Amino acid sequence: MTVNIHEAKTNLSKLIAMLEEGEEIIIAKAGKPIAKLEKYAPSPRREPNKLREKVKYLEDFDAADAEITALFEEDA
């Protein structure tokens, strides 16, 4: 459904009810879409150290390759 800005301001409660029912709402200005209303979906909660036991690093993980180091240290 597409509505103009004035209609969106006037009928915000009705539009929110429509979102809850799965309707997609596009807000237009002078007939051109400028915004999309969508139902809020919270991001999944991150868990610190969740992958700690699943990810393994090599002992020399931080060791820089001489050729790569040289590329970064070159004068341009």
Chimera marker file (.cmm) of the C-alpha trace (Angstrom):
<marker_set name="trace">
<marker id="1" x="0.000" y="0.000" z="0.000" r="1" g="1" b="0" radius="0.5"/>
<marker id="2" x="1.284" y="3.477" z="-0.863" r="1" g="1" b="0" radius="0.5"/>
<marker id="3" x="0.187" y="6.575" z="1.060" r="1" g="1" b="0" radius="0.5"/>
<marker id="4" x="1.192" y="10.212" z="0.854" r="1" g="1" b="0" radius="0.5"/>
<marker id="5" x="2.892" y="11.982" z="3.760" r="1" g="1" b="0" radius="0.5"/>
<marker id="6" x="-0.254" y="13.795" z="4.924" r="1" g="1" b="0" radius="0.5"/>
<marker id="7" x="-2.263" y="10.567" z="4.917" r="1" g="1" b="0" radius="0.5"/>
<marker id="8" x="0.538" y="8.791" z="6.826" r="1" g="1" b="0" radius="0.5"/>
<marker id="9" x="0.567" y="11.501" z="9.521" r="1" g="1" b="0" radius="0.5"/>
<marker id="10" x="-3.214" y="11.476" z="9.792" r="1" g="1" b="0" radius="0.5"/>
<marker id="11" x="-3.598" y="7.680" z="9.916" r="1" g="1" b="0" radius="0.5"/>
<marker id="12" x="-0.424" y="6.531" z="11.659" r="1" g="1" b="0" radius="0.5"/>
<marker id="13" x="-2.271" y="4.296" z="14.149" r="1" g="1" b="0" radius="0.5"/>
<marker id="14" x="-4.190" y="2.590" z="11.333" r="1" g="1" b="0" radius="0.5"/>
<marker id="15" x="-1.000" y="2.109" z="9.330" r="1" g="1" b="0" radius="0.5"/>
<marker id="16" x="0.727" y="0.524" z="12.319" r="1" g="1" b="0" radius="0.5"/>
<marker id="17" x="-2.194" y="-1.877" z="12.730" r="1" g="1" b="0" radius="0.5"/>
<marker id="18" x="-1.835" y="-2.782" z="9.051" r="1" g="1" b="0" radius="0.5"/>
<marker id="19" x="1.892" y="-3.424" z="9.554" r="1" g="1" b="0" radius="0.5"/>
<marker id="20" x="1.062" y="-5.828" z="12.367" r="1" g="1" b="0" radius="0.5"/>
<marker id="21" x="-1.129" y="-7.739" z="9.904" r="1" g="1" b="0" radius="0.5"/>
<marker id="22" x="1.768" y="-8.032" z="7.446" r="1" g="1" b="0" radius="0.5"/>
<marker id="23" x="0.933" y="-5.149" z="5.101" r="1" g="1" b="0" radius="0.5"/>
<marker id="24" x="3.825" y="-3.274" z="3.466" r="1" g="1" b="0" radius="0.5"/>
<marker id="25" x="3.465" y="0.515" z="3.695" r="1" g="1" b="0" radius="0.5"/>
<marker id="26" x="5.263" y="2.878" z="1.313" r="1" g="1" b="0" radius="0.5"/>
<marker id="27" x="5.185" y="6.624" z="2.010" r="1" g="1" b="0" radius="0.5"/>
<marker id="28" x="5.316" y="8.842" z="-1.056" r="1" g="1" b="0" radius="0.5"/>
<marker id="29" x="5.928" y="12.529" z="-1.649" r="1" g="1" b="0" radius="0.5"/>
<marker id="30" x="4.428" y="13.961" z="-4.822" r="1" g="1" b="0" radius="0.5"/>
<marker id="31" x="3.716" y="10.394" z="-5.936" r="1" g="1" b="0" radius="0.5"/>
<marker id="32" x="7.343" y="9.249" z="-5.581" r="1" g="1" b="0" radius="0.5"/>
<marker id="33" x="8.189" y="6.653" z="-2.900" r="1" g="1" b="0" radius="0.5"/>
<marker id="34" x="10.511" y="8.062" z="-0.244" r="1" g="1" b="0" radius="0.5"/>
<marker id="35" x="10.167" y="5.705" z="2.724" r="1" g="1" b="0" radius="0.5"/>
<marker id="36" x="9.066" y="2.228" z="3.660" r="1" g="1" b="0" radius="0.5"/>
<marker id="37" x="7.441" y="1.327" z="6.968" r="1" g="1" b="0" radius="0.5"/>
<marker id="38" x="8.089" y="-2.167" z="8.208" r="1" g="1" b="0" radius="0.5"/>
<marker id="39" x="7.378" y="-4.115" z="11.347" r="1" g="1" b="0" radius="0.5"/>
<marker id="40" x="10.191" y="-3.876" z="13.889" r="1" g="1" b="0" radius="0.5"/>
<marker id="41" x="12.248" y="-7.030" z="14.323" r="1" g="1" b="0" radius="0.5"/>
<marker id="42" x="14.928" y="-6.828" z="17.024" r="1" g="1" b="0" radius="0.5"/>
<marker id="43" x="18.410" y="-8.026" z="16.126" r="1" g="1" b="0" radius="0.5"/>
<marker id="44" x="19.441" y="-11.304" z="17.691" r="1" g="1" b="0" radius="0.5"/>
<marker id="45" x="21.351" y="-10.794" z="20.909" r="1" g="1" b="0" radius="0.5"/>
<marker id="46" x="25.096" y="-11.318" z="20.596" r="1" g="1" b="0" radius="0.5"/>
<marker id="47" x="26.756" y="-13.637" z="23.056" r="1" g="1" b="0" radius="0.5"/>
<marker id="48" x="30.357" y="-12.782" z="23.957" r="1" g="1" b="0" radius="0.5"/>
<marker id="49" x="32.813" y="-15.648" z="23.461" r="1" g="1" b="0" radius="0.5"/>
<marker id="50" x="30.150" y="-17.854" z="21.859" r="1" g="1" b="0" radius="0.5"/>
<marker id="51" x="32.666" y="-19.220" z="19.343" r="1" g="1" b="0" radius="0.5"/>
<marker id="52" x="35.676" y="-19.334" z="21.655" r="1" g="1" b="0" radius="0.5"/>
<marker id="53" x="35.921" y="-23.122" z="21.653" r="1" g="1" b="0" radius="0.5"/>
<marker id="54" x="35.042" y="-23.475" z="17.956" r="1" g="1" b="0" radius="0.5"/>
<marker id="55" x="37.650" y="-21.123" z="16.463" r="1" g="1" b="0" radius="0.5"/>
<marker id="56" x="41.311" y="-22.127" z="16.620" r="1" g="1" b="0" radius="0.5"/>
<marker id="57" x="44.200" y="-19.829" z="15.770" r="1" g="1" b="0" radius="0.5"/>
<marker id="58" x="47.629" y="-20.991" z="14.670" r="1" g="1" b="0" radius="0.5"/>
<marker id="59" x="50.469" y="-20.110" z="17.021" r="1" g="1" b="0" radius="0.5"/>
<marker id="60" x="52.037" y="-17.869" z="14.375" r="1" g="1" b="0" radius="0.5"/>
<marker id="61" x="48.737" y="-16.092" z="13.584" r="1" g="1" b="0" radius="0.5"/>
<marker id="62" x="50.222" y="-12.655" z="14.319" r="1" g="1" b="0" radius="0.5"/>
<marker id="63" x="53.522" y="-13.318" z="12.569" r="1" g="1" b="0" radius="0.5"/>
<marker id="64" x="53.797" y="-11.083" z="9.518" r="1" g="1" b="0" radius="0.5"/>
<marker id="65" x="55.148" y="-12.379" z="6.225" r="1" g="1" b="0" radius="0.5"/>
<marker id="66" x="58.279" y="-10.402" z="5.298" r="1" g="1" b="0" radius="0.5"/>
<marker id="67" x="57.025" y="-9.706" z="1.757" r="1" g="1" b="0" radius="0.5"/>
<marker id="68" x="53.700" y="-8.330" z="3.014" r="1" g="1" b="0" radius="0.5"/>
<marker id="69" x="55.423" y="-6.236" z="5.686" r="1" g="1" b="0" radius="0.5"/>
<marker id="70" x="57.693" y="-4.760" z="3.016" r="1" g="1" b="0" radius="0.5"/>
<marker id="71" x="54.699" y="-3.714" z="0.929" r="1" g="1" b="0" radius="0.5"/>
<marker id="72" x="53.269" y="-1.730" z="3.841" r="1" g="1" b="0" radius="0.5"/>
<marker id="73" x="56.581" y="-0.148" z="4.758" r="1" g="1" b="0" radius="0.5"/>
<marker id="74" x="57.469" y="1.001" z="1.214" r="1" g="1" b="0" radius="0.5"/>
<marker id="75" x="57.604" y="4.699" z="0.536" r="1" g="1" b="0" radius="0.5"/>
<marker id="76" x="55.070" y="5.591" z="-2.144" r="1" g="1" b="0" radius="0.5"/>
<link id1="1" id2="2" r="1" g="1" b="0" radius="0.2"/>
<link id1="2" id2="3" r="1" g="1" b="0" radius="0.2"/>
<link id1="3" id2="4" r="1" g="1" b="0" radius="0.2"/>
<link id1="4" id2="5" r="1" g="1" b="0" radius="0.2"/>
<link id1="5" id2="6" r="1" g="1" b="0" radius="0.2"/>
<link id1="6" id2="7" r="1" g="1" b="0" radius="0.2"/>
<link id1="7" id2="8" r="1" g="1" b="0" radius="0.2"/>
<link id1="8" id2="9" r="1" g="1" b="0" radius="0.2"/>
<link id1="9" id2="10" r="1" g="1" b="0" radius="0.2"/>
<link id1="10" id2="11" r="1" g="1" b="0" radius="0.2"/>
<link id1="11" id2="12" r="1" g="1" b="0" radius="0.2"/>
<link id1="12" id2="13" r="1" g="1" b="0" radius="0.2"/>
<link id1="13" id2="14" r="1" g="1" b="0" radius="0.2"/>
<link id1="14" id2="15" r="1" g="1" b="0" radius="0.2"/>
<link id1="15" id2="16" r="1" g="1" b="0" radius="0.2"/>
<link id1="16" id2="17" r="1" g="1" b="0" radius="0.2"/>
<link id1="17" id2="18" r="1" g="1" b="0" radius="0.2"/>
<link id1="18" id2="19" r="1" g="1" b="0" radius="0.2"/>
<link id1="19" id2="20" r="1" g="1" b="0" radius="0.2"/>
<link id1="20" id2="21" r="1" g="1" b="0" radius="0.2"/>
<link id1="21" id2="22" r="1" g="1" b="0" radius="0.2"/>
<link id1="22" id2="23" r="1" g="1" b="0" radius="0.2"/>
<link id1="23" id2="24" r="1" g="1" b="0" radius="0.2"/>
<link id1="24" id2="25" r="1" g="1" b="0" radius="0.2"/>
<link id1="25" id2="26" r="1" g="1" b="0" radius="0.2"/>
<link id1="26" id2="27" r="1" g="1" b="0" radius="0.2"/>
<link id1="27" id2="28" r="1" g="1" b="0" radius="0.2"/>
<link id1="28" id2="29" r="1" g="1" b="0" radius="0.2"/>
<link id1="29" id2="30" r="1" g="1" b="0" radius="0.2"/>
<link id1="30" id2="31" r="1" g="1" b="0" radius="0.2"/>
<link id1="31" id2="32" r="1" g="1" b="0" radius="0.2"/>
<link id1="32" id2="33" r="1" g="1" b="0" radius="0.2"/>
<link id1="33" id2="34" r="1" g="1" b="0" radius="0.2"/>
<link id1="34" id2="35" r="1" g="1" b="0" radius="0.2"/>
<link id1="35" id2="36" r="1" g="1" b="0" radius="0.2"/>
<link id1="36" id2="37" r="1" g="1" b="0" radius="0.2"/>
<link id1="37" id2="38" r="1" g="1" b="0" radius="0.2"/>
<link id1="38" id2="39" r="1" g="1" b="0" radius="0.2"/>
<link id1="39" id2="40" r="1" g="1" b="0" radius="0.2"/>
<link id1="40" id2="41" r="1" g="1" b="0" radius="0.2"/>
<link id1="41" id2="42" r="1" g="1" b="0" radius="0.2"/>
<link id1="42" id2="43" r="1" g="1" b="0" radius="0.2"/>
<link id1="43" id2="44" r="1" g="1" b="0" radius="0.2"/>
<link id1="44" id2="45" r="1" g="1" b="0" radius="0.2"/>
<link id1="45" id2="46" r="1" g="1" b="0" radius="0.2"/>
<link id1="46" id2="47" r="1" g="1" b="0" radius="0.2"/>
<link id1="47" id2="48" r="1" g="1" b="0" radius="0.2"/>
<link id1="48" id2="49" r="1" g="1" b="0" radius="0.2"/>
<link id1="49" id2="50" r="1" g="1" b="0" radius="0.2"/>
<link id1="50" id2="51" r="1" g="1" b="0" radius="0.2"/>
<link id1="51" id2="52" r="1" g="1" b="0" radius="0.2"/>
<link id1="52" id2="53" r="1" g="1" b="0" radius="0.2"/>
<link id1="53" id2="54" r="1" g="1" b="0" radius="0.2"/>
<link id1="54" id2="55" r="1" g="1" b="0" radius="0.2"/>
<link id1="55" id2="56" r="1" g="1" b="0" radius="0.2"/>
<link id1="56" id2="57" r="1" g="1" b="0" radius="0.2"/>
<link id1="57" id2="58" r="1" g="1" b="0" radius="0.2"/>
<link id1="58" id2="59" r="1" g="1" b="0" radius="0.2"/>
<link id1="59" id2="60" r="1" g="1" b="0" radius="0.2"/>
<link id1="60" id2="61" r="1" g="1" b="0" radius="0.2"/>
<link id1="61" id2="62" r="1" g="1" b="0" radius="0.2"/>
<link id1="62" id2="63" r="1" g="1" b="0" radius="0.2"/>
<link id1="63" id2="64" r="1" g="1" b="0" radius="0.2"/>
<link id1="64" id2="65" r="1" g="1" b="0" radius="0.2"/>
<link id1="65" id2="66" r="1" g="1" b="0" radius="0.2"/>
<link id1="66" id2="67" r="1" g="1" b="0" radius="0.2"/>
<link id1="67" id2="68" r="1" g="1" b="0" radius="0.2"/>
<link id1="68" id2="69" r="1" g="1" b="0" radius="0.2"/>
<link id1="69" id2="70" r="1" g="1" b="0" radius="0.2"/>
<link id1="70" id2="71" r="1" g="1" b="0" radius="0.2"/>
<link id1="71" id2="72" r="1" g="1" b="0" radius="0.2"/>
<link id1="72" id2="73" r="1" g="1" b="0" radius="0.2"/>
<link id1="73" id2="74" r="1" g="1" b="0" radius="0.2"/>
<link id1="74" id2="75" r="1" g="1" b="0" radius="0.2"/>
<link id1="75" id2="76" r="1" g="1" b="0" radius="0.2"/>
</marker_set>
